[in-house]
Amino acid sequence: MSNEKSFHMTPDEFRRHGHAVVDWIADYHARIESFPVLSQVKPGEIRASLPASPPAHGEPFEALLNDVGKLILPGVTHWQSPNFFAYFPCNASGPGILGDLLSSGLGVQGMLWSTSPACTELETHVLDWLVAMLGLPEKFLSSKTGGGVIQDTASSAALCALLAGRERATNYASNKKGCDGKLVAYVSTQTHSSLEKAAMMAGVGVENLRLIEVDENFAMRPGALARQIEADKRAGLTPCFVCATVGTTSSNAMDPIAAIGEICRRHHLWLHVDAAMSGTAMLCPEFRHLQSGVELADSYNFNPHKWMAVNFDCSCFWVADRKALIQTLSILPEYLRNQATESGAVIDYRDWHTQLGRRFRSLKLWFVIRHYGVEGLQHHIREHVRLAQQFAEWVRKDDRFELTAPVPLNLVCFRHKAGDAANQLIMDRLNRSGDLFLTHTKLNGKLTLRLSVGQTHTQARHVEKAWKRIREEAGRLAATA
């Protein structure tokens, strides 16, 4: 027997320390409301608390976990707090965390079917489940012409959709020769900024990304889209792609998918539907009218990590024609060749996105769906929508405030009537207090507060407390005016 030190954590040590980590996480979630939601540290404060040099010798695991509480936790903004109403949430849940832990323990790199068949086949199966769960068209099923894949974020999904649209429009020539400066893509003025980055990365160029005007509800105007496409064609340009949004980031606006889809079909453009946040609501049949016309889409994306209790990262992306996506993204060097791939009988998900390597993300999605069931997930969504609608009603009844956009689901856009400076002050005071966390946007040029109800554990008492604190700060504002 060798006496040489291995430095590795033994299975028994891993078991003991693993129990400690799970206990730490459970305790953290139990006391999460005791922390200020928005981290209160100043820039550079966390780094200043860390040693300048790495340790020459290994340290006890207990010291590591202790320093998480002492050094790291003060610099954490608590996204899992039920008082987190900012942005759109990135959620976690017990089954999702445990599924992710299992994925890390297995350490699978699922780039090919052959590198772990279960990684590929579970993902295909769970995404087929979701087609039915969300009421999506059957063409997105793997048993039809399409199929689904888990991307890291909606940004990556949008990039893949734009690349596929670009290649289809050029008969796959732009992959070989590059873009010629004539390709044009279309989004609304309210579309997520990831589409601008996608245009940069895809070689389309920001100047060839057309921002289509929106209506009074901040939804894309189909007529304006059609006119812009026709003008670009007359100018000798090549329209290739449109992104329509189900629930924009700023205001939760719903683009008219059916009308936009008909225009795309007429001009042979790739239609991508970005339902990153609001797609989760489609688990409930009563909300599916918000994406009427989705059967016309070439691709569709939603993020379970936003509102479906699946921890980050997990973004579900479907295409109606998987051959178009694979032809766009597939490269097969000799070192990846294998019998299963050559047979054509399997899916190799490395051909479905920009990166090669991929984690076993379907485990956490599978765990969440099986733990909650469709019934539990629907309950979660309906309650958050109910709470947001209640908050919107309180705003309507308070003469000091006004709603600034429709409230179709769980995002309430509102503002104090005293103006931008007053709204900025209210938001800053609330966020500094640590009681809750709000973010803002600008609608019609006016600073607008956003309250997003969607954190996994948010209940009525948290929304009631948020409204109470908002009214208190409005009262302070009036007292110092």
N, C-alpha and C positions, 0 to 999 in steps of 0.2 A: 504493500500500500504506500502510495506517495504521500508525503506530508506537505507537498507544495500547496500554497493557498490558492483557491480557485477564484476568489473575489465575487463569485456569483451568489445570488440569494438562493438558498436551498428551498425545496418545496415546502418544508415545514415553516421556514421563516416567511415565505410568501403567504402561506395560509394565515399565519398570525398577523402579519402586517396588513394583509388584505382585509381581514376582519376589522382592523383598526381604521382603515380608510373608509370602509362601508359605514362603520359607526360614526365616523367624522362627518360624512355626507348626510347621514340620517339626522344627526344632531344639528347640522347646518340648516337643513330644510325646516327642522322643528323651530329654530330660533331666527329664521331669516327676517322676520318682521322687526326684529330688534336692531337691525342695521340701517343706516341711512341708504336709501335706494341708490342714489347717485354718489359715487365715491367722492369723498371730501378732500383727498390729498391734492397737493400742489404739484405742478410739473417737476419731474426729477426727484421727487421725494422718495419713491420706491427704490430707485437705483441707488440713491445716497445711503439707504439702509442696508444694502447688500455688500458683502466683502469685495474688495477690489480685485482679488485673485481667487482662482478656484482652489479647492482643498487638495493638498498633496496626497492625503490619505483619506480613505473612505470614512464616512461618518455614520453614526447609528441612525436607523430609519426613524426612530422616535424624534430625533433632532430635526429631521426634514419635515415631518408632519407638524411639529411644534412651530417651526418657522413659517409654515403656511398660514397658521392662525395669527402669528405675531407680525410678520413682514408682508405677506401677500394680501391677506383679507382686507386690510385697510384700503388697498388700491383696487378693490373689486367693485364694479357697479353691478348691482344684484339683479340680473336679468330674470332670475327665477322668483323674485319678490312679487307677491300678489298686488303690490302697490306700484308696479312697473307699468306705466301707461304710455311710454315713449315709442317712437318709431312704429314698427310692427314687432311683436315679440319674437324671440327665438326660444322656444320652449323645451322643457325636459320633463320627464316623468320617471317614476320608479322602473317600470318595465323597459323604457327606452334606455335608461342609464345601464341597466343590467345587460341588455342586449349588446350595447356598445362595449361593455366590459368583456363580455364573452368574445366579441369580435377581436378585441385587442389580445385576448388570451390565445386565440387560435392563430393570430398573426398571419392571416391569409393575404396573399397578393393575387387578386382575381382577374388578372389581365386577359387570360384565356380560359375557355371552358376546361381545358386539361390541367390548368394550374390549381383548380379546385372546383370540380363540377357542381358541388352543392352551392357554392357562392353564386354561380351564374343561374342555375335552375331555380333556386329560391327567389332570386331577384325577378326573374321573368314571371314566375308564378304570382308573386305578391303584386307586381304591377298589373298583371291581368285581373287580379281581384279588384284592384282600385278602379279599373275601367268601369266595372259594374257598380261599385260603391259610389262613384261620382256621377254616374249616368252619362259617361262619355260614349261616343260612337264606337261600334264594334270594330271599325277599321283599325283602331289603335291596339287591338288584341294581337298577341304574338301568333295566334292561330290563323290570323288573317294576313293582310299585306304589311301590317305595321308592327308595333311593339314598343315596350317601354324600357327605360334605363334610369338608374339613379345617378344624377349629377351631383356635384358638390353644392352648387347654388343656381339660382335662376339666371345669374349672369352668364354662367357657362352654357346653360341650356340655350339662351338667346344667341350666343355666339355660334353654337353648333347649327341652330336653325338658319341663321344668316349665311353661314358657309354653305349649307345645303341649298338654300335659295340661290346663292351666287352661282354655284356650280350648275344647277339645273338650267339657269338662264343662259349660261355660256356653253352649254353642252359639255361641261367638265373641262373646258379649255383654260379657265383662269387658274386652276390648280397647276397647270403645266407652264403657262406663259406669264402668269400674274395678271393683275387687273389692268384694264386699259383706260381707266378714268371715266368710263361712260356708265358704269353700274350705279343705280340709284335705289335707295331704300327709304321706307316711309314709316314714321311714328307720329304720335301726337305731341303737342307741346307739354303734355303731362306724363309722357312715357318715362319709365325709370332710366336713370343716367347710364345704366349698364349697356343700353343699346348704343349710346354714343361711343362708349369704349369698344363695343363689338364692331362698330363701323371702322374704328381705327385699326383694330387687330385684324379684321378681315380684308383690309386693303381697299374697302369701298371709299373710305375717307369721310370725315365729318362734313365737309362741304357738300357731299352727295347724300347726306342723310336729311331728308325733307321733314320738317316739323309742321305737321298739319294742325290747323286751328281747331279749337274745341268750342262746344256750345256752352250755354249758361250753366249746365251741370258738369262741365269740365270733361265731357266725353268727345271723342273725335267726331268731326263732321264728315260723313261719307261723301257728300257732294264736293267738299273741298279736296278730299283725297282723289276723287275721280278726275277733277279738273287738273290737279297737279300731275297726275300720271299722264294724262293726255298731252299736257304742255311739254312734259319731259320727252315723250315719244316724238312729238313734232320737232323737238330740238336735237333729235338723233341720239338720245340717251337710251339706256337699257334698264327699265324698272325691273327689280327682281324680288323684292321682299317687302312685306308689311307686318308690323307688330301691332296687334290690338290687345288692349289690357282689360282684364276683369278685376277691377279694384286697384286703381292707381295709388301710388305711395302717398302723394300729397293729400288726396281727398277721397279715396275709395271710389272714384268715378268708374262707371261701367261703359266701355265702348260698345257700340251697336255691332256685335259680331256678325249677325246675319247680313246686314247691308254691306259691311266691309268685305265679308266673304264673297258676296256676289260680284263685287268689283274685282277682287283678286282672281276669281274664276274667269271673268271676262277677259282679263289681261294676262292670264297665266302667271300670276305672281304667287310666291310662297307666302302663305298666311300662318304666322306664329301667334298663338294666344298665350299671353303671359298672365296667369292667374296665381302668381306666387303666394300672395296672402289669402285672397278670397276664394281660391279653389277649394280650400278645406270646407267652406260652407256648403259646397255642392254635395257633401255627404247627406244633406237634408233635402229631400225632393222639393220642398216649398221654396228653395232659393235658386233652383236650377234655371229658372226663367232669366236670371241675370246673365247667363252665357248662352242664350238662345242663338242658334246658328253655328255652334261649335262643330257641327258635323261637316262644315266647310273648311275647317282648319287642316293645314298640313302638319302642324306640330302644336303641342300643348304642354304647359308646365305648371306645376304647383309645388309648394314647399311644405311638406309635413312638418319640417322643423320650425315653422312659424306658428301654426295654430292647431296642430294635430298631436301635440304632446310627444313628438319625436325629437330627441336632442340633435342639435346641429352637428354635422351637416347632412342634409337629406333632401334632395330636390328631385322630384319625379318628372321625367320628360318622355313624352310619347311622340312618335311619328306615324303618319298614315302609310308611308312608303319607306320601309326600312332600307330597301336597296339604294334609294337616293342618298340616304345618310351614310351608309356604309361605303358607297362608291366615292363619296366626298372625303371621307376620313381614313380609309383603309390604306395601310402600308404594311407589307409583309416581308421583313428581312429574313434571311436564312435562319437566324438563331431562334425565331419564333415559329418556324414551321413545325407541324406535328400532324399525326395521322388524323386526329379528330377534326382539326381545322380543314385539312385537305378533303375530308369526306363531305363537307358541306352540311352535315347533320346537326351542327351545334352553333350556338351564338358565342362569338368572341367579343365581349363588350369593349375591348380596347378600340374597336372600330366605330364605337358609338359616341365618342367624346374626344377631346383634344389631348388628354394625358394618356400615358400607357398604363401605369400602375393604378390599382383601385383597391379600396378596402371592402370588407364584408359588411356593407351598410344595410343590406336587406334584413339582417338579423334583428336590429333594433326596431325597424318598421314592422316586421313580422310579430315581434313580441308585443308591441303596442296594440296592433290590430287584434291580436288574440286575447290580450288582457282585457281591453275595454269592450271589444265587440262593436259591431256597427251601432248598436243601441247606445252604448256608453259614449262613443264619440259624438253621436248626434245630440245627446243630452248636453254635453260639454259646449258644443257650438250654439245650440238654441239658448242656453242660459246666458252666454256672453252677448249674444245679439239682444236678448231681452234687457240686460243690464245697460247696454249702450243706448238702446231706445229710451229707457227710463231716464238716463242722464240727459239725452237730447231734449226730452220733455221738460226737465228741470230748467235747462237753458232757455227754452222758449218762454217759460213763465217768469223769468227774471228780467226785468226791464233794463238791467245794466249790461246784459249780454245779448249776443245774436248768433244764430247758426250761420255759417258761411258756405255750406255745401249740403246737398242731400245726405241722408244717413241711411243707406240701404242695408248695412250690416252692423259692424262692430266698431267703426271709427267715427268719432264725433269731431267735426271741425267747427270751432266757435271762437268768438273773440269778445273782449270788453269793448263797448262802444266808445270809450275814451280815446282810442287810437293806438298806434303802434308802440309808442313809448310805454304806455300803460300796460299793454299786453306783455311786452318784454320784461317789465318790472315784476309783474305778477308771476310769470314763469320762472324768472331768476330767483325770486324769493321762495317759491315752492320747492324748486330743485335744491337750493342751498339748505333748506330745512331738513332734507332727507326723508320727509314724510311720504313723498311720491316723486315720480319722475315723468315730466311732460316734455315733448318736443314741439317744434313749430314748423310751419311752412309759409309760403306767400300765395294767396289766392286773390286774383284781380289786383295785384300789387299791394295788398294789405297783409301785414303780419297776422297770422292765424294760429291759434293754439290747437293742438291735436291731442285727443284722448282716445287711445286705442285699448279696447277691452279684449284681451285675448291670452293673458298669462294663465298657465294651466290651473293655478289655485286661486285665481281672483274670484271673490264672492261678492254678494250684495253689500256687505259691510265695508268692503274696500272702496267700492265705487261711491257709496254714501259718504265715507270719510273724505274721499278726494273732492267731492262737490262742496262739502263743508269747508275744507281748507281753501278751496278756490274762492268761495264767498267771503271767507275771513280776509284773504289778501285783497279782495276787491274793496272790502270795508276799510281796510288800512289805507288803501289808495285814496278813498274819498276823504278820510280823516286828515290826510296830509296835503290834500289839494289846496 
